[in-house]
């Protein structure tokens, strides 16, 4: 008896498009018209509560109060990162196959990077990185560690049932491993990674490296959404000149100028958006009240209360603090008043002094003195009558250069077409073309009455001559 011939899906069956202002269209997999009940697709993952939660977490924490159009969220950034990761995967696969013969199918590798990129921010809380620094670190956590829990314990069963990428189905018997995805989200130092397939470790820099699916999307997206004019980011050229060799993740020497443009553009965004003087002033104010706020809203370790963490977002936090206006407790009403200043853009702290600290012989990886140390020294340098003056020192680090001696074990290598060699040495020469490690150093006070005294004290401590360019006159 002749068996009926299996018919392939109709054109466009099983895939769809999302319109996007940065990448034009982002493709994703959806169930076939005649679905397989045992299969799940990217649509199922995108529509899951944990991914949808990112719609309610803003991409630019405090900077959106400075740039009114920057109302985009971690959700749209995650979709864009997924798209860029897929482009990397399709381009890198032939090189990866040559370097690691036992690599799985091209469809699985593509989907592995796409899903990892989609969930790379899944653990973020309200105010994103600020939340890490001012809440999660108190529990020994980070958004990456929470992301690992979410991937392994909440999204894992769904991820295992995804069987194809936009390019096609996996080979028979292949499936995604949530543990491997969690590994790439946060490659933990000191942990035995010998059981992680080599091809996964070689692709780690696509998610966490000098230029990644993550930062390539957020630089393009944040600049566009803020309305900030920045230098070019040649995404296509950077991907084209990225390869995988038997030594690891590598950029062709011809691609270094495109990398230079990207890193300079990223540093411009840090200087003028992420570390904008008003953005940092808002963060200083937030830091004063955030601990007390979280003790009331979420006093427990999030890792032990993930069901409650699912509903903790920017939206939920802001709505909760707004309700404190009519609270019976005076402590809640006082906190509401402070939050009302922030939400009403009544900026408490005013910039009195600003300068840039250069590396000045400090080796890469070493730290400048802390802002607390500088604050103590500047306070001592003030006139006696101003010793009690309230002010804050803020230090925002800017380091645009990839580190050829990357301590995480995933350095960026360069292929030299002249010598046919692969090493980090050409990167050393390339670093000379980029700005050195910098720190944006600022002093904030409650008003501008003592700007001159604070500037003089800061210049004394920093051995600089104050000028009108460095003060807020």
ABEGO torsion letter per residue (X at the ends): XBBBBBBBBBBGBGBBBBBBAAAGBBBBBBBBABBBAABBBAAAAAABAAAAAAAABBABGAAAAABAABABBAAAAAAAAAAAAAAAAAAAAAAAAAABAABBBAAAAAAAAAAAAAAAAAABBBGEAAAAAAAAAAAGBBAAAAAAAAAAAAAAAAAAABABBAAEBBBBGBBBBAAAAAAAABBBBGBBAAABBAAAAAAAAAABBABBAAAAAAAAAAAAAAGBBBBBBBAAAAAAABBBBAAEBBBBAAAAAAAAAAAAAAAAAAAAAAABAAAAAAAAAAAAAAAAAAAAABABBAAABAAAAAABBAAAAAAAAAAAAABABAAAAAAAAAAAAAAAGBBABBBABBBBBBAGGBBBGBBBBBAAAAAAAAAAABBAAAAABBBBBBBBBBBABBBAABAAGBBBBBBBAAAGBBBAAAAAAAAAABBBBBBBBBBBBABAAAAAAAAAAAAAAAGBBBBAAABAX
